[in-house]
Amino acid sequence: MNDPTPHFDIVHNEVAHRFEVALPAGLGHTDYRRVGNTLHMVHTEVPEPGQNRGVAASLVAAALDYARANGLRIVPMCSYVRAYMRKRPETHDLLAPGAHV
């Protein structure tokens, strides 16, 4: 059976504080600031030729999976991360106290 979900080789670049993927058109990434036990998700960017292909969603999903696996909470400062989480109630338990989508 074919998996319709696109697969991207996402790397957690801890030095640059982001999750990234190399695309033919350039680097896609979602950036964060680590503050204590929270990831402040501050920016998501995908080069235009890579947009609308699931790249940004895959990047954010990787960041949220990392947070969940490491007992971290999320402060969604990036509008894309807020929209992503708003559409997925199963991610709401990751929200830091006082954070909202």
matplotlib code that plots the C-alpha trace (Angstrom):
import matplotlib.pyplot as plt

x = [0.0, 1.3, 1.7, 0.2, 2.0, 5.1, 8.3, 11.1, 14.5, 14.2, 17.2, 17.2, 19.9, 20.3, 23.1, 20.8, 17.8, 15.6, 14.3, 15.3, 15.0, 17.2, 15.0, 16.1, 14.9, 16.7, 16.3, 13.0, 13.0, 11.0, 12.9, 12.6, 14.0, 14.5, 13.4, 13.6, 11.3, 9.5, 10.2, 9.1, 8.3, 9.1, 9.3, 8.5, 9.8, 9.7, 11.1, 8.3, 8.8, 8.4, 5.3, 1.9, 3.6, 3.5, 7.0, 6.0, 3.6, 6.3, 8.7, 6.3, 5.2, 8.9, 9.3, 6.2, 7.3, 10.6, 8.9, 6.6, 9.5, 11.5, 8.7, 8.8, 6.0, 5.3, 4.7, 3.4, 4.6, 4.7, 1.4, 1.9, 2.6, -0.5, -2.7, -1.2, -1.9, -5.4, -6.4, -5.0, -6.5, -4.3, -1.4, -3.0, -1.6, 1.8, 0.9, 2.8, 0.6, -0.9, -0.1, -3.0, -3.5]
y = [0.0, 3.5, 6.1, 9.4, 11.4, 13.1, 12.2, 14.7, 14.1, 16.6, 17.4, 18.9, 21.5, 22.2, 24.8, 26.9, 26.2, 24.8, 21.8, 22.0, 20.2, 20.6, 21.2, 21.7, 25.3, 25.9, 25.3, 24.9, 25.4, 26.0, 28.0, 28.0, 29.6, 27.2, 28.9, 26.5, 23.6, 25.3, 25.7, 29.2, 28.4, 31.7, 31.3, 28.8, 29.3, 27.2, 28.4, 29.2, 26.2, 23.9, 25.5, 23.7, 20.3, 19.5, 20.7, 23.2, 20.8, 18.1, 20.5, 21.6, 18.0, 17.1, 19.9, 18.9, 15.2, 16.3, 18.4, 15.5, 13.0, 15.4, 16.6, 20.1, 22.5, 24.8, 28.5, 29.0, 32.5, 31.7, 32.1, 28.9, 26.9, 28.4, 27.5, 24.0, 23.4, 25.0, 22.4, 19.5, 19.3, 16.3, 18.8, 21.1, 19.2, 20.5, 24.1, 25.9, 27.3, 30.5, 29.8, 29.5, 28.8]
z = [0.0, -0.9, 1.8, 0.5, 3.2, 1.7, 3.3, 3.9, 5.5, 8.4, 10.5, 13.9, 13.7, 17.5, 16.9, 14.7, 16.9, 14.1, 12.2, 8.6, 5.3, 2.2, -0.9, -4.5, -4.2, -0.9, 2.8, 4.5, 8.3, 11.4, 14.1, 17.8, 20.9, 23.9, 27.1, 30.0, 29.2, 26.4, 22.7, 21.5, 17.9, 16.2, 12.4, 9.6, 6.1, 2.9, -0.5, -2.8, -5.2, -2.2, -0.8, -0.7, -0.7, 3.0, 3.8, 6.5, 8.1, 8.2, 9.8, 12.5, 13.1, 13.7, 16.2, 18.1, 18.1, 19.5, 22.2, 23.1, 23.3, 25.5, 27.9, 26.5, 26.0, 23.0, 22.7, 19.2, 18.3, 14.5, 12.8, 10.8, 14.0, 15.6, 12.6, 12.4, 16.1, 15.9, 13.3, 15.4, 18.8, 19.6, 19.9, 22.4, 25.4, 24.3, 24.8, 27.6, 30.4, 29.1, 25.4, 22.9, 19.3]

ax = plt.figure().add_subplot(projection="3d")
ax.plot(x, y, z, "-o")
ax.set_aspect("equal")
plt.show()
